Amino acid sequence: MSDRANESATQEQETEKLETRAEVKRLAGLTIFVVVVTVLAVLVAVAVYAQDGGSPNAQDKYSLISPSGIAFSDFRGYEDWPVASSARQDEILKVIVANPKMIAAYKAGVPGNGQPFPEGSMIVKLQWKQKKSTEAQFAVDVPDTFSQAFVMEKDSKRFPNTGGWGYAVFNYDPTSNKFSADPKSLSDCGNACHTAVKAKDYIFHPYEMR
């Protein structure tokens, strides 16, 4: 074989090596890209799961809509909202939480300063059946099973006839671990009861000292 032929064969081999290396690099880059995308997808799924509180019924409850048209998903994240107040009625313990916008208004003096709560304010009254503690060394009532979430949201365009507030009730059944929209929430003690505190922008509970 002539020197020219040898040189040509050598060049072809070098070209093939370069092409092979380029293909290996391309495949390696593609593999890394797929791995990164997969990891990000997993992280997003974990974040969504964490945001919903890891509840097996999280997606179910946030698909609920009350007879009055209020979606439970409007209150997504309420599980971690700050506490505004608490209450006790017969055999029920209540904790009242509010979204950040409403908490900020509370801290600014609303409604004691005569100002109404801003649009987008939301408040949720969480209710538990209570029981006597068997562990404390003194008589104390503690939460037993969760029973209900009573919700209110401020949207004057949607609820012009009820002082700008919309009301709904979502019940919880511990046996099935399921929430349901209360079919009687339209006639529930919503605006009918809250008109007693119209001067306080229809809100019974103040932001309690702590």
BALOBA-1460 file (C-alpha; in Angstrom, 3 decimals):
// residues 210
<rec num="1" residu="m" x="0.000" y="0.000" z="0.000"/>
<rec num="2" residu="s" x="1.385" y="3.404" z="-0.944"/>
<rec num="3" residu="d" x="2.209" y="6.084" z="1.572"/>
<rec num="4" residu="r" x="-0.708" y="8.162" z="0.215"/>
<rec num="5" residu="a" x="-3.098" y="5.256" z="0.731"/>
<rec num="6" residu="n" x="-1.794" y="4.731" z="4.276"/>
<rec num="7" residu="e" x="-2.204" y="8.407" z="5.029"/>
<rec num="8" residu="s" x="-5.766" y="8.365" z="3.696"/>
<rec num="9" residu="a" x="-6.649" y="5.310" z="5.773"/>
<rec num="10" residu="t" x="-5.152" y="6.925" z="8.862"/>
<rec num="11" residu="q" x="-7.169" y="10.088" z="8.287"/>
<rec num="12" residu="e" x="-10.344" y="8.063" z="7.895"/>
<rec num="13" residu="q" x="-9.636" y="6.275" z="11.162"/>
<rec num="14" residu="e" x="-9.008" y="9.563" z="12.942"/>
<rec num="15" residu="t" x="-12.213" y="10.971" z="11.485"/>
<rec num="16" residu="e" x="-14.155" y="7.937" z="12.688"/>
<rec num="17" residu="k" x="-12.625" y="8.290" z="16.157"/>
<rec num="18" residu="l" x="-13.601" y="11.963" z="16.300"/>
<rec num="19" residu="e" x="-17.116" y="11.187" z="15.143"/>
<rec num="20" residu="t" x="-17.399" y="8.389" z="17.704"/>
<rec num="21" residu="r" x="-16.204" y="10.687" z="20.488"/>
<rec num="22" residu="a" x="-18.674" y="13.373" z="19.400"/>
<rec num="23" residu="e" x="-21.516" y="10.852" z="19.417"/>
<rec num="24" residu="v" x="-20.509" y="9.610" z="22.878"/>
<rec num="25" residu="k" x="-20.454" y="13.183" z="24.170"/>
<rec num="26" residu="r" x="-23.859" y="13.884" z="22.602"/>
<rec num="27" residu="l" x="-25.364" y="10.768" z="24.186"/>
<rec num="28" residu="a" x="-23.775" y="11.612" z="27.523"/>
<rec num="29" residu="g" x="-25.192" y="15.130" z="27.358"/>
<rec num="30" residu="l" x="-28.621" y="13.783" z="26.453"/>
<rec num="31" residu="t" x="-28.461" y="11.340" z="29.369"/>
<rec num="32" residu="i" x="-27.550" y="14.118" z="31.798"/>
<rec num="33" residu="f" x="-30.402" y="16.250" z="30.437"/>
<rec num="34" residu="v" x="-32.913" y="13.427" z="30.931"/>
<rec num="35" residu="v" x="-31.657" y="12.805" z="34.472"/>
<rec num="36" residu="v" x="-31.913" y="16.514" z="35.362"/>
<rec num="37" residu="v" x="-35.453" y="16.772" z="33.965"/>
<rec num="38" residu="t" x="-36.479" y="13.644" z="35.875"/>
<rec num="39" residu="v" x="-35.028" y="14.966" z="39.136"/>
<rec num="40" residu="l" x="-36.792" y="18.314" z="38.672"/>
<rec num="41" residu="a" x="-40.085" y="16.534" z="38.006"/>
<rec num="42" residu="v" x="-39.670" y="14.553" z="41.215"/>
<rec num="43" residu="l" x="-38.830" y="17.705" z="43.194"/>
<rec num="44" residu="v" x="-41.908" y="19.498" z="41.826"/>
<rec num="45" residu="a" x="-44.098" y="16.524" z="42.736"/>
<rec num="46" residu="v" x="-42.655" y="16.488" z="46.261"/>
<rec num="47" residu="a" x="-43.227" y="20.240" z="46.607"/>
<rec num="48" residu="v" x="-46.855" y="19.942" z="45.523"/>
<rec num="49" residu="y" x="-47.337" y="17.012" z="47.888"/>
<rec num="50" residu="a" x="-45.814" y="19.004" z="50.744"/>
<rec num="51" residu="q" x="-47.924" y="22.070" z="49.942"/>
<rec num="52" residu="d" x="-51.069" y="19.975" z="50.139"/>
<rec num="53" residu="g" x="-49.968" y="18.706" z="53.538"/>
<rec num="54" residu="g" x="-49.278" y="15.211" z="52.279"/>
<rec num="55" residu="s" x="-52.937" y="14.393" z="52.765"/>
<rec num="56" residu="p" x="-54.223" y="11.473" z="50.710"/>
<rec num="57" residu="n" x="-57.434" y="13.472" z="50.307"/>
<rec num="58" residu="a" x="-55.748" y="16.778" z="49.421"/>
<rec num="59" residu="q" x="-56.651" y="16.708" z="45.735"/>
<rec num="60" residu="d" x="-60.195" y="15.564" z="46.536"/>
<rec num="61" residu="k" x="-60.943" y="18.339" z="49.001"/>
<rec num="62" residu="y" x="-59.567" y="21.068" z="46.761"/>
<rec num="63" residu="s" x="-61.891" y="19.974" z="43.955"/>
<rec num="64" residu="l" x="-64.960" y="20.704" z="46.100"/>
<rec num="65" residu="i" x="-67.299" y="23.609" z="45.385"/>
<rec num="66" residu="s" x="-70.019" y="24.713" z="47.796"/>
<rec num="67" residu="p" x="-73.660" y="25.205" z="46.722"/>
<rec num="68" residu="s" x="-72.986" y="28.952" z="46.847"/>
<rec num="69" residu="g" x="-70.181" y="28.547" z="44.303"/>
<rec num="70" residu="i" x="-67.212" y="28.938" z="46.637"/>
<rec num="71" residu="a" x="-64.317" y="26.629" z="45.775"/>
<rec num="72" residu="f" x="-62.360" y="25.021" z="48.584"/>
<rec num="73" residu="s" x="-59.265" y="25.549" z="46.425"/>
<rec num="74" residu="d" x="-59.622" y="29.317" z="47.032"/>
<rec num="75" residu="f" x="-58.340" y="28.555" z="50.532"/>
<rec num="76" residu="r" x="-55.446" y="26.338" z="49.476"/>
<rec num="77" residu="g" x="-52.744" y="26.391" z="52.132"/>
<rec num="78" residu="y" x="-55.096" y="27.349" z="54.970"/>
<rec num="79" residu="e" x="-53.585" y="24.534" z="57.035"/>
<rec num="80" residu="d" x="-50.546" y="26.763" z="57.631"/>
<rec num="81" residu="w" x="-52.217" y="30.170" z="57.959"/>
<rec num="82" residu="p" x="-51.588" y="32.192" z="61.147"/>
<rec num="83" residu="v" x="-54.042" y="31.903" z="64.010"/>
<rec num="84" residu="a" x="-56.202" y="34.952" z="64.632"/>
<rec num="85" residu="s" x="-58.304" y="33.690" z="67.528"/>
<rec num="86" residu="s" x="-59.967" y="30.671" z="69.121"/>
<rec num="87" residu="a" x="-63.339" y="29.801" z="70.619"/>
<rec num="88" residu="r" x="-65.261" y="27.065" z="72.380"/>
<rec num="89" residu="q" x="-68.905" y="26.159" z="71.972"/>
<rec num="90" residu="d" x="-70.497" y="23.268" z="73.850"/>
<rec num="91" residu="e" x="-68.549" y="20.206" z="72.676"/>
<rec num="92" residu="i" x="-66.651" y="21.968" z="69.900"/>
<rec num="93" residu="l" x="-63.217" y="23.604" z="69.939"/>
<rec num="94" residu="k" x="-62.561" y="26.216" z="67.275"/>
<rec num="95" residu="v" x="-59.416" y="27.802" z="65.899"/>
<rec num="96" residu="i" x="-59.775" y="30.784" z="63.577"/>
<rec num="97" residu="v" x="-57.024" y="31.278" z="61.000"/>
<rec num="98" residu="a" x="-56.650" y="33.942" z="58.316"/>
<rec num="99" residu="n" x="-54.630" y="34.399" z="55.153"/>
<rec num="100" residu="p" x="-51.600" y="36.748" z="55.154"/>
<rec num="101" residu="k" x="-53.570" y="39.630" z="53.590"/>
<rec num="102" residu="m" x="-56.153" y="39.531" z="56.353"/>
<rec num="103" residu="i" x="-53.545" y="39.084" z="59.080"/>
<rec num="104" residu="a" x="-51.750" y="42.195" z="57.791"/>
<rec num="105" residu="a" x="-55.038" y="44.124" z="57.937"/>
<rec num="106" residu="y" x="-55.666" y="42.895" z="61.485"/>
<rec num="107" residu="k" x="-52.226" y="44.107" z="62.533"/>
<rec num="108" residu="a" x="-52.896" y="47.476" z="60.907"/>
<rec num="109" residu="g" x="-55.918" y="47.913" z="63.186"/>
<rec num="110" residu="v" x="-58.797" y="46.624" z="61.024"/>
<rec num="111" residu="p" x="-61.666" y="46.596" z="61.853"/>
<rec num="112" residu="g" x="-61.189" y="48.500" z="65.112"/>
<rec num="113" residu="n" x="-59.966" y="51.536" z="63.160"/>
<rec num="114" residu="g" x="-63.230" y="51.672" z="61.236"/>
<rec num="115" residu="q" x="-61.682" y="50.362" z="58.037"/>
<rec num="116" residu="p" x="-62.997" y="47.261" z="56.226"/>
<rec num="117" residu="f" x="-60.871" y="44.252" z="55.425"/>
<rec num="118" residu="p" x="-59.316" y="44.435" z="51.939"/>
<rec num="119" residu="e" x="-60.547" y="42.459" z="48.973"/>
<rec num="120" residu="g" x="-59.034" y="38.984" z="48.948"/>
<rec num="121" residu="s" x="-59.150" y="38.613" z="52.730"/>
<rec num="122" residu="m" x="-59.937" y="35.046" z="53.787"/>
<rec num="123" residu="i" x="-60.687" y="33.499" z="57.153"/>
<rec num="124" residu="v" x="-61.312" y="29.877" z="58.131"/>
<rec num="125" residu="k" x="-62.884" y="28.566" z="61.319"/>
<rec num="126" residu="l" x="-61.516" y="25.080" z="62.003"/>
<rec num="127" residu="q" x="-63.644" y="22.932" z="64.292"/>
<rec num="128" residu="w" x="-62.859" y="19.835" z="66.328"/>
<rec num="129" residu="k" x="-64.979" y="17.695" z="68.579"/>
<rec num="130" residu="q" x="-63.370" y="17.858" z="71.990"/>
<rec num="131" residu="k" x="-62.472" y="15.354" z="74.683"/>
<rec num="132" residu="k" x="-60.982" y="15.357" z="78.156"/>
<rec num="133" residu="s" x="-57.248" y="14.875" z="78.222"/>
<rec num="134" residu="t" x="-56.190" y="11.606" z="79.825"/>
<rec num="135" residu="e" x="-52.554" y="12.710" z="80.083"/>
<rec num="136" residu="a" x="-52.622" y="16.150" z="81.654"/>
<rec num="137" residu="q" x="-52.426" y="16.358" z="85.452"/>
<rec num="138" residu="f" x="-55.280" y="18.866" z="85.478"/>
<rec num="139" residu="a" x="-58.696" y="19.076" z="83.830"/>
<rec num="140" residu="v" x="-58.324" y="20.213" z="80.229"/>
<rec num="141" residu="d" x="-60.277" y="19.780" z="77.016"/>
<rec num="142" residu="v" x="-58.269" y="18.942" z="73.887"/>
<rec num="143" residu="p" x="-59.197" y="18.390" z="70.232"/>
<rec num="144" residu="d" x="-60.527" y="14.965" z="69.370"/>
<rec num="145" residu="t" x="-61.626" y="14.523" z="65.746"/>
<rec num="146" residu="f" x="-61.691" y="17.273" z="63.132"/>
<rec num="147" residu="s" x="-65.237" y="17.991" z="61.909"/>
<rec num="148" residu="q" x="-65.588" y="21.128" z="59.819"/>
<rec num="149" residu="a" x="-64.031" y="24.098" z="58.040"/>
<rec num="150" residu="f" x="-66.239" y="27.201" z="57.915"/>
<rec num="151" residu="v" x="-64.790" y="29.613" z="55.356"/>
<rec num="152" residu="m" x="-65.280" y="33.261" z="54.415"/>
<rec num="153" residu="e" x="-63.724" y="35.270" z="51.603"/>
<rec num="154" residu="k" x="-63.963" y="38.968" z="50.747"/>
<rec num="155" residu="d" x="-64.955" y="39.631" z="47.139"/>
<rec num="156" residu="s" x="-67.401" y="42.501" z="46.800"/>
<rec num="157" residu="k" x="-68.014" y="41.872" z="43.097"/>
<rec num="158" residu="r" x="-69.038" y="38.260" z="43.678"/>
<rec num="159" residu="f" x="-70.943" y="38.820" z="46.915"/>
<rec num="160" residu="p" x="-72.468" y="42.321" z="46.748"/>
<rec num="161" residu="n" x="-75.588" y="41.316" z="48.671"/>
<rec num="162" residu="t" x="-73.814" y="39.950" z="51.747"/>
<rec num="163" residu="g" x="-71.481" y="42.763" z="52.646"/>
<rec num="164" residu="g" x="-68.839" y="41.592" z="50.214"/>
<rec num="165" residu="w" x="-68.301" y="38.304" z="52.023"/>
<rec num="166" residu="g" x="-68.950" y="34.803" z="50.705"/>
<rec num="167" residu="y" x="-69.604" y="31.925" z="53.104"/>
<rec num="168" residu="a" x="-69.280" y="28.149" z="52.816"/>
<rec num="169" residu="v" x="-69.002" y="25.054" z="54.981"/>
<rec num="170" residu="f" x="-66.896" y="21.980" z="54.226"/>
<rec num="171" residu="n" x="-67.497" y="18.983" z="56.477"/>
<rec num="172" residu="y" x="-64.980" y="16.270" z="57.278"/>
<rec num="173" residu="d" x="-65.754" y="12.608" z="57.912"/>
<rec num="174" residu="p" x="-62.885" y="10.952" z="59.838"/>
<rec num="175" residu="t" x="-64.169" y="7.471" z="59.006"/>
<rec num="176" residu="s" x="-63.727" y="7.911" z="55.262"/>
<rec num="177" residu="n" x="-61.040" y="10.629" z="55.525"/>
<rec num="178" residu="k" x="-63.123" y="12.685" z="53.118"/>
<rec num="179" residu="f" x="-64.277" y="16.289" z="52.964"/>
<rec num="180" residu="s" x="-67.626" y="17.276" z="51.469"/>
<rec num="181" residu="a" x="-69.345" y="20.550" z="50.688"/>
<rec num="182" residu="d" x="-72.190" y="21.053" z="53.129"/>
<rec num="183" residu="p" x="-75.407" y="20.961" z="51.066"/>
<rec num="184" residu="k" x="-77.076" y="23.285" z="53.585"/>
<rec num="185" residu="s" x="-74.351" y="25.923" z="53.565"/>
<rec num="186" residu="l" x="-76.572" y="28.337" z="51.658"/>
<rec num="187" residu="s" x="-78.891" y="28.385" z="54.662"/>
<rec num="188" residu="d" x="-76.134" y="27.916" z="57.220"/>
<rec num="189" residu="c" x="-75.469" y="30.612" z="59.779"/>
<rec num="190" residu="g" x="-73.344" y="32.664" z="57.433"/>
<rec num="191" residu="n" x="-74.325" y="36.204" z="56.602"/>
<rec num="192" residu="a" x="-77.535" y="35.848" z="58.628"/>
<rec num="193" residu="c" x="-75.482" y="35.516" z="61.825"/>
<rec num="194" residu="h" x="-72.658" y="37.825" z="60.847"/>
<rec num="195" residu="t" x="-74.918" y="40.836" z="60.262"/>
<rec num="196" residu="a" x="-74.841" y="41.179" z="64.060"/>
<rec num="197" residu="v" x="-71.253" y="42.413" z="63.659"/>
<rec num="198" residu="k" x="-71.732" y="44.438" z="60.488"/>
<rec num="199" residu="a" x="-69.934" y="47.355" z="62.135"/>
<rec num="200" residu="k" x="-66.853" y="45.123" z="62.398"/>
<rec num="201" residu="d" x="-67.037" y="44.239" z="58.705"/>
<rec num="202" residu="y" x="-68.998" y="41.090" z="59.568"/>
<rec num="203" residu="i" x="-66.118" y="39.507" z="61.508"/>
<rec num="204" residu="f" x="-66.756" y="38.249" z="65.051"/>
<rec num="205" residu="h" x="-63.224" y="37.430" z="66.111"/>
<rec num="206" residu="p" x="-60.528" y="40.065" z="66.636"/>
<rec num="207" residu="y" x="-56.832" y="39.356" z="66.310"/>
<rec num="208" residu="e" x="-56.019" y="38.232" z="69.843"/>
<rec num="209" residu="m" x="-53.059" y="39.453" z="71.866"/>
<rec num="210" residu="r" x="-50.176" y="36.985" z="72.112"/>
